[in-house]
Amino acid sequence: MIETHLAKLRARDTISPEEESVIRASLGEVRDLPAHRTCIRAGERLSSSTLLLEGLMCRYKDLPGGDRQITEIHVAGDFLDLHSFSLKQLDHNVMTLTPCRVVLVPHVKLTEITEEHPHLARVYWFLTALDAAIHREWELSLGRRTAIQRIAHLICELHVRLGLIALADDTGFALPLTQADLSDCTGLTPVHVNRTLRELRERGLVEFRGRRVSIHDLAGLRSLAEFDDAYLYLRREDR
């Protein structure tokens, strides 16, 4: 059930059989959620953290007028709100983008991990730091990258992150998002997103069609985006 999560951890550190057993023993209720449902709201008191098993989810903030900014997309294997363990509530919302399956990890179990399994605690601390690194990269995109670079960079990031869990290859990956979703990720209007996707296709880099991103020139796409995956901390380390 949590193979994608374990694959993500093992891509960056060594997880022992004992630690795997501890992780599996910490799992609680499994929930199936429909697409486009806000499942955690800002300010809500939380007693568990949510691990995504299948599908795509996101964190977002919105304004009173209804404008929404997605601040990170989450893929299978990601904790959505591991930081709620220490914060006990979030300052943002969490929403499904597709039909999803999640499992809850009670905070009492996370407390046991921090007290009894220090290496595993450091691994999960790393995950919260990784989320912060991704947020900083998205902030750079919103503030300084051009429209075409923003979308190219997002595609490059998802290609790497989905590749870690065998959901992407050199030809592309499934991306069942709407242009409105991409608009909320990149701070562009849906019309601008549509025009930018067309330009990427005309340049022979990628094609977004039928809920799939087909990559025709990965090197060219990375060059356009000025994509450097250092912020994803892909090197295996002992923590």
PAMIVEX-290588 format. One record per atom (N, C-alpha, C): residue number from 0; atom name; x, y, z. Coordinates in steps of 0.2 Angstrom, whole numbers. Example, Ala and Ser with C-alpha at 12.3 -4.5 7.8 and 13.67 -1.06 7.14 Angstrom:
<recs>
> fike;volo;u;v;w
> 0;N;66;-28;39;
> 0;CA;62;-22;39;
> 0;C;66;-16;39;
> 1;N;64;-11;35;
> 1;CA;68;-5;36;
> 1;C;64;0;39;
</recs>
This chain:
<recs>
> fike;volo;u;v;w
> 0;N;4;-6;0;
> 0;CA;0;0;0;
> 0;C;4;6;0;
> 1;N;10;6;3;
> 1;CA;14;12;3;
> 1;C;21;11;0;
> 2;N;21;7;-5;
> 2;CA;27;6;-9;
> 2;C;30;12;-12;
> 3;N;25;17;-15;
> 3;CA;28;23;-18;
> 3;C;31;27;-13;
> 4;N;29;27;-7;
> 4;CA;32;31;-1;
> 4;C;39;28;1;
> 5;N;39;22;1;
> 5;CA;45;19;3;
> 5;C;50;20;-3;
> 6;N;48;19;-9;
> 6;CA;53;21;-15;
> 6;C;55;28;-14;
> 7;N;51;32;-13;
> 7;CA;53;39;-12;
> 7;C;59;40;-7;
> 8;N;58;37;-1;
> 8;CA;62;37;5;
> 8;C;69;34;3;
> 9;N;69;28;0;
> 9;CA;75;24;-2;
> 9;C;79;27;-8;
> 10;N;76;32;-12;
> 10;CA;79;35;-17;
> 10;C;84;40;-14;
> 11;N;83;42;-7;
> 11;CA;87;47;-4;
> 11;C;91;45;2;
> 12;N;89;39;5;
> 12;CA;92;37;11;
> 12;C;91;29;12;
> 13;N;94;26;17;
> 13;CA;93;19;18;
> 13;C;88;18;23;
> 14;N;83;14;21;
> 14;CA;77;12;26;
> 14;C;78;5;28;
> 15;N;79;3;34;
> 15;CA;80;-4;36;
> 15;C;73;-7;36;
> 16;N;74;-14;36;
> 16;CA;67;-18;37;
> 16;C;64;-16;43;
> 17;N;67;-15;49;
> 17;CA;64;-13;55;
> 17;C;60;-6;54;
> 18;N;64;-2;51;
> 18;CA;60;5;50;
> 18;C;54;4;45;
> 19;N;55;0;40;
> 19;CA;49;-1;36;
> 19;C;43;-4;40;
> 20;N;45;-8;45;
> 20;CA;39;-11;49;
> 20;C;36;-6;53;
> 21;N;40;-1;56;
> 21;CA;38;4;60;
> 21;C;33;9;56;
> 22;N;35;10;50;
> 22;CA;31;15;45;
> 22;C;24;11;44;
> 23;N;25;5;42;
> 23;CA;18;1;41;
> 23;C;14;1;47;
> 24;N;17;0;53;
> 24;CA;13;0;59;
> 24;C;10;7;61;
> 25;N;12;12;58;
> 25;CA;10;19;60;
> 25;C;3;21;56;
> 26;N;2;17;51;
> 26;CA;-4;18;46;
> 26;C;-10;17;50;
> 27;N;-15;22;48;
> 27;CA;-22;22;51;
> 27;C;-27;21;45;
> 28;N;-32;25;46;
> 28;CA;-38;24;41;
> 28;C;-36;26;34;
> 29;N;-38;22;29;
> 29;CA;-38;23;22;
> 29;C;-44;27;20;
> 30;N;-43;32;16;
> 30;CA;-49;35;13;
> 30;C;-48;36;5;
> 31;N;-54;35;2;
> 31;CA;-54;37;-5;
> 31;C;-58;44;-6;
> 32;N;-55;48;-10;
> 32;CA;-58;55;-11;
> 32;C;-59;56;-18;
> 33;N;-64;60;-19;
> 33;CA;-66;62;-26;
> 33;C;-61;68;-28;
> 34;N;-61;69;-35;
> 34;CA;-57;75;-37;
> 34;C;-60;81;-35;
> 35;N;-55;86;-34;
> 35;CA;-57;93;-33;
> 35;C;-61;94;-26;
> 36;N;-59;90;-21;
> 36;CA;-62;91;-15;
> 36;C;-56;94;-10;
> 37;N;-58;99;-6;
> 37;CA;-54;102;-1;
> 37;C;-55;97;5;
> 38;N;-49;94;7;
> 38;CA;-50;89;12;
> 38;C;-47;91;19;
> 39;N;-42;96;18;
> 39;CA;-40;99;24;
> 39;C;-40;107;23;
> 40;N;-43;110;28;
> 40;CA;-44;118;28;
> 40;C;-39;121;33;
> 41;N;-37;127;31;
> 41;CA;-33;131;35;
> 41;C;-36;132;41;
> 42;N;-33;132;47;
> 42;CA;-35;133;53;
> 42;C;-38;127;57;
> 43;N;-40;122;53;
> 43;CA;-43;116;56;
> 43;C;-38;112;60;
> 44;N;-40;110;66;
> 44;CA;-36;107;71;
> 44;C;-35;100;69;
> 45;N;-29;97;68;
> 45;CA;-27;91;65;
> 45;C;-23;86;71;
> 46;N;-25;80;70;
> 46;CA;-22;75;75;
> 46;C;-19;70;71;
> 47;N;-18;70;64;
> 47;CA;-15;65;60;
> 47;C;-12;69;54;
> 48;N;-7;66;51;
> 48;CA;-5;68;45;
> 48;C;-7;64;39;
> 49;N;-7;66;33;
> 49;CA;-10;62;27;
> 49;C;-5;60;22;
> 50;N;-5;54;21;
> 50;CA;0;51;16;
> 50;C;-4;50;9;
> 51;N;-2;52;4;
> 51;CA;-5;51;-3;
> 51;C;-3;44;-6;
> 52;N;-7;40;-7;
> 52;CA;-6;33;-10;
> 52;C;-7;33;-17;
> 53;N;-12;37;-20;
> 53;CA;-13;37;-27;
> 53;C;-16;43;-29;
> 54;N;-15;46;-35;
> 54;CA;-18;52;-37;
> 54;C;-13;58;-36;
> 55;N;-16;64;-38;
> 55;CA;-13;70;-37;
> 55;C;-17;75;-33;
> 56;N;-13;78;-28;
> 56;CA;-16;83;-24;
> 56;C;-12;89;-24;
> 57;N;-14;94;-20;
> 57;CA;-11;101;-20;
> 57;C;-12;104;-14;
> 58;N;-7;109;-12;
> 58;CA;-9;114;-7;
> 58;C;-10;120;-10;
> 59;N;-15;124;-7;
> 59;CA;-16;131;-10;
> 59;C;-19;136;-5;
> 60;N;-18;142;-7;
> 60;CA;-21;148;-3;
> 60;C;-25;151;-8;
> 61;N;-30;155;-5;
> 61;CA;-35;159;-9;
> 61;C;-36;165;-6;
> 62;N;-39;170;-10;
> 62;CA;-41;176;-8;
> 62;C;-49;177;-7;
> 63;N;-51;181;-3;
> 63;CA;-58;182;-2;
> 63;C;-62;182;-9;
> 64;N;-59;185;-14;
> 64;CA;-63;186;-20;
> 64;C;-63;179;-24;
> 65;N;-60;174;-22;
> 65;CA;-60;167;-25;
> 65;C;-54;166;-29;
> 66;N;-49;170;-30;
> 66;CA;-43;169;-34;
> 66;C;-39;164;-30;
> 67;N;-36;159;-33;
> 67;CA;-32;153;-30;
> 67;C;-25;153;-32;
> 68;N;-21;151;-28;
> 68;CA;-14;150;-30;
> 68;C;-12;143;-27;
> 69;N;-10;138;-31;
> 69;CA;-8;132;-29;
> 69;C;0;133;-28;
> 70;N;2;131;-22;
> 70;CA;9;132;-20;
> 70;C;13;125;-21;
> 71;N;10;120;-22;
> 71;CA;14;113;-23;
> 71;C;9;108;-25;
> 72;N;11;104;-30;
> 72;CA;8;98;-32;
> 72;C;11;92;-28;
> 73;N;7;88;-26;
> 73;CA;9;82;-22;
> 73;C;7;76;-27;
> 74;N;12;71;-27;
> 74;CA;11;65;-31;
> 74;C;11;59;-26;
> 75;N;10;53;-28;
> 75;CA;9;47;-24;
> 75;C;16;46;-20;
> 76;N;15;44;-14;
> 76;CA;21;44;-10;
> 76;C;23;50;-5;
> 77;N;19;55;-7;
> 77;CA;21;61;-3;
> 77;C;16;62;3;
> 78;N;19;64;9;
> 78;CA;15;67;14;
> 78;C;13;74;12;
> 79;N;6;75;13;
> 79;CA;3;81;12;
> 79;C;4;86;17;
> 80;N;4;84;23;
> 80;CA;5;89;29;
> 80;C;8;86;35;
> 81;N;14;84;33;
> 81;CA;19;81;39;
> 81;C;20;87;44;
> 82;N;21;93;41;
> 82;CA;22;98;46;
> 82;C;16;100;51;
> 83;N;10;97;49;
> 83;CA;5;98;54;
> 83;C;6;94;61;
> 84;N;11;89;61;
> 84;CA;13;86;67;
> 84;C;16;91;72;
> 85;N;19;96;70;
> 85;CA;22;101;75;
> 85;C;17;107;75;
> 86;N;14;109;69;
> 86;CA;10;115;69;
> 86;C;3;114;72;
> 87;N;1;107;71;
> 87;CA;-6;105;73;
> 87;C;-12;109;69;
> 88;N;-10;113;65;
> 88;CA;-15;116;60;
> 88;C;-11;119;54;
> 89;N;-14;120;49;
> 89;CA;-11;123;43;
> 89;C;-13;130;41;
> 90;N;-9;134;38;
> 90;CA;-11;140;36;
> 90;C;-13;140;29;
> 91;N;-14;134;26;
> 91;CA;-17;134;19;
> 91;C;-21;128;18;
> 92;N;-24;127;13;
> 92;CA;-29;121;11;
> 92;C;-25;116;7;
> 93;N;-28;110;8;
> 93;CA;-26;104;4;
> 93;C;-32;101;0;
> 94;N;-31;100;-6;
> 94;CA;-36;98;-11;
> 94;C;-34;93;-16;
> 95;N;-39;88;-17;
> 95;CA;-37;83;-22;
> 95;C;-38;87;-29;
> 96;N;-34;85;-34;
> 96;CA;-34;87;-41;
> 96;C;-37;81;-45;
> 97;N;-36;75;-43;
> 97;CA;-39;69;-46;
> 97;C;-42;65;-41;
> 98;N;-46;60;-43;
> 98;CA;-48;55;-38;
> 98;C;-42;52;-34;
> 99;N;-42;52;-27;
> 99;CA;-36;50;-24;
> 99;C;-37;45;-18;
> 100;N;-32;41;-16;
> 100;CA;-33;37;-10;
> 100;C;-27;39;-5;
> 101;N;-29;40;1;
> 101;CA;-24;43;6;
> 101;C;-25;38;12;
> 102;N;-20;38;16;
> 102;CA;-20;35;23;
> 102;C;-18;40;28;
> 103;N;-21;40;34;
> 103;CA;-19;44;39;
> 103;C;-14;41;44;
> 104;N;-10;45;46;
> 104;CA;-5;43;51;
> 104;C;-6;47;57;
> 105;N;-8;44;62;
> 105;CA;-10;48;69;
> 105;C;-3;51;71;
> 106;N;-4;57;74;
> 106;CA;2;61;77;
> 106;C;5;57;83;
> 107;N;1;53;86;
> 107;CA;3;49;92;
> 107;C;8;44;89;
> 108;N;7;42;83;
> 108;CA;12;37;80;
> 108;C;18;41;78;
> 109;N;18;47;75;
> 109;CA;23;51;74;
> 109;C;28;53;80;
> 110;N;24;54;85;
> 110;CA;28;55;92;
> 110;C;32;49;93;
> 111;N;29;43;93;
> 111;CA;33;37;94;
> 111;C;39;36;90;
> 112;N;38;38;83;
> 112;CA;44;38;79;
> 112;C;49;43;81;
> 113;N;48;49;83;
> 113;CA;53;54;85;
> 113;C;56;52;91;
> 114;N;53;48;95;
> 114;CA;56;47;102;
> 114;C;60;40;102;
> 115;N;58;35;97;
> 115;CA;61;29;97;
> 115;C;65;27;91;
> 116;N;64;31;86;
> 116;CA;68;29;80;
> 116;C;71;36;77;
> 117;N;76;38;80;
> 117;CA;79;44;78;
> 117;C;81;45;71;
> 118;N;84;40;68;
> 118;CA;85;40;61;
> 118;C;79;41;56;
> 119;N;74;38;58;
> 119;CA;68;39;54;
> 119;C;65;46;55;
> 120;N;66;48;61;
> 120;CA;63;55;63;
> 120;C;67;60;58;
> 121;N;74;59;57;
> 121;CA;78;63;53;
> 121;C;76;63;46;
> 122;N;74;57;44;
> 122;CA;72;56;37;
> 122;C;65;60;36;
> 123;N;61;60;40;
> 123;CA;54;64;40;
> 123;C;55;71;40;
> 124;N;60;73;44;
> 124;CA;62;80;45;
> 124;C;65;82;38;
> 125;N;69;78;35;
> 125;CA;71;80;28;
> 125;C;65;81;23;
> 126;N;60;77;24;
> 126;CA;54;78;19;
> 126;C;51;85;20;
> 127;N;51;87;26;
> 127;CA;48;94;27;
> 127;C;53;99;24;
> 128;N;59;98;25;
> 128;CA;64;103;22;
> 128;C;64;103;14;
> 129;N;63;97;12;
> 129;CA;62;96;4;
> 129;C;56;100;2;
> 130;N;50;99;5;
> 130;CA;44;103;3;
> 130;C;46;111;3;
> 131;N;50;113;8;
> 131;CA;51;120;8;
> 131;C;56;122;2;
> 132;N;60;118;0;
> 132;CA;64;119;-5;
> 132;C;60;119;-12;
> 133;N;55;115;-12;
> 133;CA;51;115;-18;
> 133;C;47;122;-18;
> 134;N;44;124;-12;
> 134;CA;41;130;-12;
> 134;C;45;136;-14;
> 135;N;51;136;-12;
> 135;CA;56;142;-14;
> 135;C;57;142;-22;
> 136;N;57;136;-25;
> 136;CA;58;136;-32;
> 136;C;52;138;-36;
> 137;N;46;136;-33;
> 137;CA;40;139;-36;
> 137;C;39;146;-35;
> 138;N;41;149;-29;
> 138;CA;41;156;-28;
> 138;C;46;160;-34;
> 139;N;51;157;-35;
> 139;CA;56;160;-40;
> 139;C;52;160;-47;
> 140;N;49;154;-49;
> 140;CA;45;154;-55;
> 140;C;40;159;-55;
> 141;N;36;160;-50;
> 141;CA;31;165;-50;
> 141;C;33;172;-51;
> 142;N;39;173;-48;
> 142;CA;42;180;-47;
> 142;C;46;182;-53;
> 143;N;50;177;-56;
> 143;CA;55;179;-61;
> 143;C;55;175;-68;
> 144;N;52;169;-68;
> 144;CA;52;166;-74;
> 144;C;47;168;-79;
> 145;N;48;167;-85;
> 145;CA;43;169;-90;
> 145;C;38;164;-90;
> 146;N;32;165;-94;
> 146;CA;26;161;-94;
> 146;C;29;154;-97;
> 147;N;32;154;-102;
> 147;CA;34;147;-105;
> 147;C;39;144;-101;
> 148;N;44;147;-97;
> 148;CA;48;144;-92;
> 148;C;45;141;-86;
> 149;N;39;145;-84;
> 149;CA;36;142;-78;
> 149;C;33;135;-80;
> 150;N;29;135;-86;
> 150;CA;26;128;-87;
> 150;C;31;123;-89;
> 151;N;37;125;-92;
> 151;CA;42;120;-94;
> 151;C;45;118;-88;
> 152;N;46;122;-83;
> 152;CA;50;120;-76;
> 152;C;45;116;-73;
> 153;N;39;117;-72;
> 153;CA;34;113;-69;
> 153;C;34;106;-72;
> 154;N;34;105;-78;
> 154;CA;34;99;-82;
> 154;C;40;95;-80;
> 155;N;46;99;-80;
> 155;CA;52;95;-79;
> 155;C;52;93;-71;
> 156;N;50;97;-67;
> 156;CA;49;95;-60;
> 156;C;45;88;-59;
> 157;N;39;88;-62;
> 157;CA;35;83;-61;
> 157;C;38;77;-65;
> 158;N;41;78;-70;
> 158;CA;45;72;-73;
> 158;C;49;68;-69;
> 159;N;53;72;-65;
> 159;CA;58;70;-60;
> 159;C;55;66;-54;
> 160;N;50;70;-51;
> 160;CA;47;67;-45;
> 160;C;42;61;-47;
> 161;N;39;61;-53;
> 161;CA;35;55;-54;
> 161;C;40;49;-57;
> 162;N;46;51;-60;
> 162;CA;50;46;-62;
> 162;C;53;42;-56;
> 163;N;54;45;-50;
> 163;CA;56;42;-44;
> 163;C;52;36;-42;
> 164;N;46;37;-43;
> 164;CA;41;31;-41;
> 164;C;38;28;-47;
> 165;N;42;28;-53;
> 165;CA;40;24;-59;
> 165;C;34;26;-62;
> 166;N;32;32;-62;
> 166;CA;26;34;-65;
> 166;C;28;39;-71;
> 167;N;34;39;-73;
> 167;CA;36;43;-78;
> 167;C;42;40;-82;
> 168;N;43;41;-88;
> 168;CA;49;38;-92;
> 168;C;51;44;-97;
> 169;N;56;42;-101;
> 169;CA;58;47;-106;
> 169;C;53;49;-111;
> 170;N;48;46;-112;
> 170;CA;43;48;-116;
> 170;C;37;52;-113;
> 171;N;37;53;-107;
> 171;CA;32;57;-103;
> 171;C;29;54;-97;
> 172;N;23;57;-96;
> 172;CA;19;54;-90;
> 172;C;12;57;-90;
> 173;N;8;53;-87;
> 173;CA;1;55;-86;
> 173;C;0;61;-82;
> 174;N;-4;66;-84;
> 174;CA;-5;72;-80;
> 174;C;-12;74;-81;
> 175;N;-17;71;-77;
> 175;CA;-24;73;-78;
> 175;C;-26;79;-75;
> 176;N;-23;85;-77;
> 176;CA;-25;91;-74;
> 176;C;-28;95;-80;
> 177;N;-32;100;-78;
> 177;CA;-35;105;-83;
> 177;C;-31;111;-84;
> 178;N;-32;115;-89;
> 178;CA;-28;121;-90;
> 178;C;-30;126;-84;
> 179;N;-36;125;-81;
> 179;CA;-37;129;-75;
> 179;C;-32;128;-69;
> 180;N;-31;121;-69;
> 180;CA;-26;119;-63;
> 180;C;-19;122;-65;
> 181;N;-17;121;-71;
> 181;CA;-11;123;-73;
> 181;C;-10;131;-72;
> 182;N;-16;134;-73;
> 182;CA;-16;142;-72;
> 182;C;-15;143;-65;
> 183;N;-18;139;-60;
> 183;CA;-18;141;-53;
> 183;C;-11;139;-51;
> 184;N;-7;134;-54;
> 184;CA;0;133;-52;
> 184;C;5;138;-54;
> 185;N;4;141;-60;
> 185;CA;9;146;-63;
> 185;C;7;153;-63;
> 186;N;1;155;-60;
> 186;CA;-1;162;-59;
> 186;C;-2;165;-66;
> 187;N;-4;161;-71;
> 187;CA;-6;163;-78;
> 187;C;-14;162;-79;
> 188;N;-16;166;-84;
> 188;CA;-23;165;-85;
> 188;C;-24;158;-89;
> 189;N;-30;155;-89;
> 189;CA;-31;149;-93;
> 189;C;-29;150;-101;
> 190;N;-31;156;-103;
> 190;CA;-30;158;-110;
> 190;C;-22;158;-111;
> 191;N;-18;161;-107;
> 191;CA;-11;161;-107;
> 191;C;-8;154;-107;
> 192;N;-11;150;-103;
> 192;CA;-8;143;-102;
> 192;C;-9;140;-109;
> 193;N;-15;140;-112;
> 193;CA;-17;137;-118;
> 193;C;-12;139;-123;
> 194;N;-10;146;-124;
> 194;CA;-6;149;-129;
> 194;C;1;146;-128;
> 195;N;3;146;-121;
> 195;CA;10;143;-120;
> 195;C;11;136;-121;
> 196;N;6;132;-120;
> 196;CA;6;125;-121;
> 196;C;7;124;-129;
> 197;N;3;128;-133;
> 197;CA;4;128;-140;
> 197;C;11;129;-142;
> 198;N;14;134;-139;
> 198;CA;21;136;-141;
> 198;C;26;131;-139;
> 199;N;25;127;-134;
> 199;CA;29;122;-132;
> 199;C;29;116;-137;
> 200;N;22;115;-139;
> 200;CA;21;110;-145;
> 200;C;24;112;-151;
> 201;N;24;118;-153;
> 201;CA;26;121;-160;
> 201;C;34;121;-160;
> 202;N;37;121;-154;
> 202;CA;44;121;-153;
> 202;C;47;114;-153;
> 203;N;42;109;-153;
> 203;CA;44;102;-153;
> 203;C;47;99;-147;
> 204;N;45;102;-141;
> 204;CA;47;100;-135;
> 204;C;43;96;-131;
> 205;N;37;97;-130;
> 205;CA;32;93;-127;
> 205;C;25;94;-130;
> 206;N;21;89;-129;
> 206;CA;14;90;-131;
> 206;C;9;88;-125;
> 207;N;4;92;-123;
> 207;CA;0;90;-118;
> 207;C;-7;89;-121;
> 208;N;-9;82;-121;
> 208;CA;-15;80;-124;
> 208;C;-18;74;-121;
> 209;N;-24;73;-120;
> 209;CA;-27;67;-118;
> 209;C;-25;65;-111;
> 210;N;-24;70;-107;
> 210;CA;-22;69;-100;
> 210;C;-15;66;-99;
> 211;N;-11;68;-104;
> 211;CA;-4;65;-104;
> 211;C;1;70;-107;
> 212;N;7;71;-104;
> 212;CA;12;75;-106;
> 212;C;17;70;-110;
> 213;N;17;72;-117;
> 213;CA;22;68;-121;
> 213;C;28;72;-122;
> 214;N;34;70;-120;
> 214;CA;40;73;-120;
> 214;C;44;71;-127;
> 215;N;45;76;-131;
> 215;CA;49;75;-137;
> 215;C;56;77;-137;
> 216;N;58;82;-133;
> 216;CA;65;84;-132;
> 216;C;66;86;-125;
> 217;N;68;81;-121;
> 217;CA;69;83;-114;
> 217;C;75;88;-113;
> 218;N;80;87;-116;
> 218;CA;86;91;-116;
> 218;C;84;98;-117;
> 219;N;80;99;-123;
> 219;CA;78;106;-125;
> 219;C;73;109;-120;
> 220;N;69;105;-117;
> 220;CA;64;107;-112;
> 220;C;68;110;-106;
> 221;N;73;106;-103;
> 221;CA;77;108;-98;
> 221;C;81;114;-99;
> 222;N;83;115;-105;
> 222;CA;87;121;-107;
> 222;C;83;127;-107;
> 223;N;77;126;-109;
> 223;CA;72;132;-110;
> 223;C;70;134;-102;
> 224;N;69;129;-98;
> 224;CA;67;130;-91;
> 224;C;72;132;-87;
> 225;N;79;131;-89;
> 225;CA;84;132;-85;
> 225;C;84;128;-79;
> 226;N;82;122;-80;
> 226;CA;80;117;-74;
> 226;C;86;114;-71;
> 227;N;87;115;-65;
> 227;CA;92;112;-61;
> 227;C;89;108;-55;
> 228;N;89;102;-55;
> 228;CA;86;97;-50;
> 228;C;89;97;-44;
> 229;N;94;102;-42;
> 229;CA;98;101;-36;
> 229;C;93;103;-30;
> 230;N;88;107;-31;
> 230;CA;83;108;-26;
> 230;C;79;102;-24;
> 231;N;79;97;-28;
> 231;CA;75;91;-26;
> 231;C;79;86;-22;
> 232;N;85;87;-21;
> 232;CA;90;83;-17;
> 232;C;89;76;-18;
> 233;N;91;74;-24;
> 233;CA;91;67;-27;
> 233;C;96;63;-25;
> 234;N;102;66;-22;
> 234;CA;107;61;-20;
> 234;C;106;58;-14;
> 235;N;108;51;-14;
> 235;CA;107;47;-8;
> 235;C;112;49;-2;
> 236;N;109;50;4;
> 236;CA;113;52;9;
> 236;C;111;48;15;
> 237;N;116;47;20;
> 237;CA;114;44;26;
> 237;C;113;50;31;
> 238;N;107;50;34;
> 238;CA;105;55;38;
> 238;C;105;53;46;
</recs>
